[in-house]
Amino acid sequence: MRDFFPNKRFSSCESFAGQYFDTLSKAVALSNMSALDQISALLIETIQASNFIYICGNGGSAGIANHSLCDFLKCVRTDTELTPRFMSLSAHTEMNSALANDISYAEVFAYQLQSMARPGDLLWTVSSSGDSENVVRALEASKYIGMKSISFTGFSGGRSKDMADVNVHVEATNYGVIEDIHMSFIHILTQYLRMSNMDEALIAERKF
């Protein structure tokens, strides 16, 4: 029987849900939480230097990247003096479809970075496989430009696991579980940045 979840049919959605959350909990327990401290330090350094944070991913990871824009521009800025400069490279439908059609889908993120990014900016890749060619090429471009980088990965980690300056790897073999944890880590990071840079007396009064 393959070492994936699920690897059998479940008799009810309830029983599947229980196993899903058990799998998710075990994956979280295996994650390197200390990497989140490295990432938060890198994020605050980038924000305070007024440099850009670029994030990208495909499919569900594109949704995570696009969602992150709200968390950085609204959550992190609210009640703080932080003004993140943040862009999702996955959000540009017209640009990405033009690049995919006229050049190559493998270049959709790297091409944008080559035009817009500068040394000192930060690239953040989100990829369950860690091996999407456009994500790998974005990391290659970021090194050439002189950017720092973060990668979020799952499954075996792929090439991007070891290419970034900081990696958070989710030990799971289910896309939903990996994406849930990736999104949770971004929520954790953005809420932590906000509470760490606001008046402590306001924390208990605000919604996060």
C-alpha positions in Angstrom: 0.0 0.0 0.0 1.5 3.4 -1.0 2.7 5.7 1.7 0.2 8.5 0.9 -2.9 9.8 2.6 -5.5 8.7 1.7 -4.5 5.2 0.7 -7.9 3.6 1.1 -11.6 4.4 0.8 -13.3 5.8 4.0 -16.8 4.7 5.0 -17.9 8.2 5.9 -16.9 11.8 5.5 -16.7 12.1 9.3 -14.1 9.3 9.5 -12.1 10.8 6.7 -12.2 14.2 8.4 -10.9 12.7 11.6 -8.0 11.1 9.7 -7.3 14.3 7.7 -7.0 16.4 10.8 -4.8 13.7 12.5 -2.5 13.8 9.4 -2.4 17.5 9.5 -1.5 17.6 13.3 1.3 15.1 12.8 2.7 17.2 9.9 2.6 20.3 12.0 4.4 18.5 14.8 7.2 17.5 12.4 7.6 21.1 11.0 10.7 23.2 11.9 9.0 26.0 13.8 12.4 27.7 14.4 12.4 28.6 10.7 9.5 30.8 11.4 11.7 33.0 13.6 14.2 33.2 10.7 11.5 34.2 8.3 9.9 36.8 10.6 13.3 38.4 11.0 13.9 38.4 7.3 10.4 39.9 6.6 10.8 42.7 9.2 14.3 43.5 7.8 12.9 43.7 4.2 9.9 45.8 5.3 11.9 48.3 7.3 14.3 48.7 4.4 11.3 49.6 2.2 12.2 46.7 -0.1 9.7 44.6 -1.9 8.4 41.1 -1.0 7.4 39.1 -4.0 5.5 35.8 -3.5 4.4 33.2 -6.1 2.9 29.8 -6.5 0.7 27.7 -8.8 -2.8 26.3 -8.4 -3.8 26.2 -4.7 -0.4 27.8 -3.9 -1.3 30.7 -6.2 -4.4 31.2 -4.1 -2.2 31.2 -1.0 0.1 33.8 -2.6 -2.8 36.0 -3.6 -4.4 35.7 -0.2 -1.1 36.8 1.4 -1.4 40.2 -0.1 -4.3 41.0 2.1 -2.6 39.7 5.2 0.5 41.8 4.6 -1.0 45.1 3.4 -4.0 45.1 5.8 -3.1 42.8 8.8 0.6 43.8 9.2 0.0 47.5 8.7 -3.1 47.8 10.9 -2.1 49.4 14.3 1.6 49.5 13.4 4.0 51.8 11.6 5.0 49.1 9.2 4.2 49.7 5.5 5.0 46.4 3.7 5.6 46.6 -0.1 4.2 43.3 -1.2 3.3 41.8 -4.5 1.9 38.4 -5.7 3.4 37.4 -9.0 0.6 34.9 -9.3 -2.1 37.6 -9.4 -1.3 39.1 -12.8 -3.6 37.0 -15.0 -3.1 39.1 -18.1 0.7 39.2 -17.7 1.0 35.5 -16.8 -1.2 34.3 -19.7 0.8 36.5 -22.2 4.1 35.2 -20.9 2.9 31.6 -20.9 1.5 31.9 -24.4 4.3 33.9 -26.0 7.4 32.7 -24.1 6.9 29.8 -21.7 4.9 29.1 -18.5 8.2 28.2 -16.9 9.3 31.9 -17.2 6.1 33.6 -15.8 7.6 34.5 -12.4 11.3 34.9 -13.3 10.4 37.3 -16.2 8.5 39.5 -13.8 11.3 39.5 -11.3 13.9 40.4 -14.0 11.9 43.5 -14.8 10.8 44.6 -11.3 12.9 43.2 -8.5 16.1 44.8 -7.1 18.9 43.7 -4.8 17.6 43.6 -1.2 14.1 42.5 -2.3 12.7 39.2 -1.0 11.3 36.3 -3.0 8.9 33.9 -1.3 7.9 30.7 -3.2 5.0 28.4 -2.2 5.0 25.0 -3.9 3.7 21.7 -2.5 6.0 19.7 -4.8 8.8 22.2 -4.5 9.7 21.3 -8.0 7.5 23.5 -10.3 9.8 24.7 -13.0 8.5 28.3 -12.9 9.2 28.4 -9.1 12.6 27.0 -9.5 13.5 29.5 -12.2 12.2 32.3 -10.0 14.6 31.2 -7.3 17.4 31.1 -9.8 16.5 34.6 -11.0 16.4 35.9 -7.4 19.9 34.8 -6.7 21.2 36.5 -9.9 19.4 39.7 -8.9 20.7 39.6 -5.3 17.5 38.9 -3.5 17.0 36.9 -0.3 14.5 34.0 -0.6 12.1 31.8 1.3 10.5 28.6 0.1 7.5 26.7 1.4 7.5 23.0 0.3 5.8 19.6 0.9 6.1 16.1 -0.4 9.8 15.4 -1.0 10.7 19.1 -1.1 11.8 19.2 -4.7 14.6 21.5 -5.9 13.3 24.6 -4.2 13.7 23.1 -0.7 17.5 23.7 -0.8 17.6 26.7 -3.1 16.1 29.3 -0.8 17.9 31.0 2.1 15.2 29.8 4.5 12.9 26.8 3.9 9.8 25.6 5.7 9.0 22.0 4.8 5.7 20.2 5.5 6.2 16.5 6.0 3.0 15.4 4.3 1.8 13.7 1.1 -1.6 15.3 0.7 -2.0 18.6 -1.2 -4.8 19.8 1.0 -2.8 19.2 4.2 0.3 20.9 2.8 -1.6 23.9 1.6 -3.6 24.2 4.9 -0.3 24.4 6.8 1.4 26.7 4.4 -1.5 29.1 4.7 -1.6 28.8 8.5 2.1 29.6 8.7 1.5 32.8 6.7 -1.4 33.7 9.0 0.9 33.0 12.0 3.8 35.1 10.6 1.6 38.1 9.6 -0.3 38.2 12.9 3.0 37.8 14.8 4.5 40.8 12.9 1.5 42.9 13.7 1.3 42.1 17.4 5.1 42.5 17.8 4.9 46.0 16.3 1.8 47.5 17.9 1.0 48.9 21.3 0.7 45.9 23.6 -2.3 47.5 25.3 -4.2 47.2 22.0 -3.6 43.5 21.4 -6.5 42.3 23.6 -8.9 44.9 22.1 -8.3 44.0 18.5 -9.5 41.2 16.2 -6.7 39.2 14.5 
